[in-house]
Amino acid sequence: MDRMGDLIGRIKARVANPMRAVDSAAWVRPLPTIAPPATTADVDVAEAAFGFSIPPLLRQLYTEVGNGNWGPSYGFQGIPTGGAEPDGNDIVGFYLECMAPERALESPAVEWPRGLVMLIGRGCVDFEVCDFLRPPYSLFLLSGDTWDLERPLVESLTPVAASLVERLEAWLAT
């Protein structure tokens, strides 16, 4: 089995246990339910809406493990499926809202960088965002506690993991 296949296999084994599928299972009731896998067509539509590709590993996770509600903290956010329109509750809709031209006029801190996608909910006003444009797809914490509205958003980001693989390996190690 190749490295990615091994990683995906270990993720599938962890999410098979409802108490370990998402970190928040320890404190949230009812237990979060893993969304069914997305189809390849769903991912293609999401990529078209973004205007760029979803990282290959994430594409595979969405189609083989589940379309969100599993993973670190409150879990990965999903993509729209079955022809649903993007909305603020999925990564595509949230990204499109953030990229709306009128938002950039509000303040330098809300000018959203192209390719930065809110991927993992951490609760309250904290999110992990992923750079979908530059492999190995680094993740950063965007916290409402440290987001300085007087400065560009990127200056308020705190590194979480150098890559999507590193983030998933850290989660699997907990």
Sequence and secondary structure as in RCSB ss.txt:
>XXXX:A:sequence
MDRMGDLIGRIKARVANPMRAVDSAAWVRPLPTIAPPATTADVDVAEAAFGFSIPPLLRQLYTEVGNGNWGPSYG
FQGIPTGGAEPDGNDIVGFYLECMAPERALESPAVEWPRGLVMLIGRGCVDFEVCDFLRPPYSLFLLSGDTWDLE
RPLVESLTPVAASLVERLEAWLAT
>XXXX:A:secstr
  HHHHHHHHHHHHHTSTTTSBGGGGT SS         HHHHHHHHHHHTS   HHHHHHHHHT SSS BSTT 
B     TT    TTSHHHHHHHHH HHHHTT GGG   TTEEEEEEEETTEEEEEESSSTTT EEEEETTT  TT
S GGGGEEEEESSHHHHHHHHHT 
